[in-house]
Amino acid sequence: MATYTAHPHHEARRQRVNLHGEATCRSLDRPDEVRTFPKSKVELVHSGHSHIGRGTYQPGWKWSESVGPIVHMSSCASMHTGYCLQGRMHLRMDDGTELEFKAGDAFVIPPGHDAWVVGNEACILIDTTGFGALARPD
C-alpha cells in the first residue's frame, strides 16, 4: 500500500483550489449557458470555477468582426487551450505570427490574437480556458 505525505505548501494549495471537491460529468448538449454572436455560438458548462465550452463558428466568421465590436477590443484578450473537432481556423497574433489548426489538432493560444474560419465548413472547438470570459454579459 502506498502512502503520501503532503508538503505543507502542497496541502495549502490543495485546500485553496478545493481538490477534494465534487467530481462532475456534464454534457455540452445540455449547456448551462449559450452565448451567440454573428456567425457563431459558444455553449458552456460550469462547474465551480471551471468552464468548458464548445464553440461553433460558421464560414465567414472572424473574431475582430463578430466579437471585437461587442467587447470594444481589436484582438482577443483571452487565453485558449483546447481541441479542434471539425473544420479549420486561422490565427494571427498581435506580433504578426500566424498559424492554422484543423480537426484533430490541440492548441494553446495566448492572449492577443485575431482568428477566422478557413473554408466552407464550420469550425467546432472545445476550449477549457478561454470561453468562460468570452464576451461575458454584464
C-alpha positions, 0 to 999 in steps of 0.5 A: 500500500502506498502512502503520501505525505503532503508538503505543507505548501502542497496541502495549502494549495490543495485546500485553496483550489478545493481538490477534494471537491465534487467530481462532475460529468456534464454534457455540452448538449445540455449547456448551462449557458449559450452565448451567440454572436454573428456567425457563431455560438459558444455553449458552456458548462460550469462547474465551480470555477471551471468552464468548458465550452464548445464553440461553433463558428460558421464560414465567414466568421472572424473574431475582430468582426463578430466579437471585437465590436461587442467587447470594444477590443481589436484582438482577443484578450483571452487565453485558449487551450483546447481541441479542434473537432471539425473544420479549420481556423486561422490565427494571427497574433498581435506580433504578426505570427500566424498559424492554422489548426484543423480537426484533430489538432490541440492548441494553446493560444495566448492572449492577443490574437485575431482568428477566422474560419478557413473554408466552407465548413464550420469550425467546432472547438472545445476550449477549457480556458478561454470561453468562460470570459468570452464576451461575458454579459454584464 
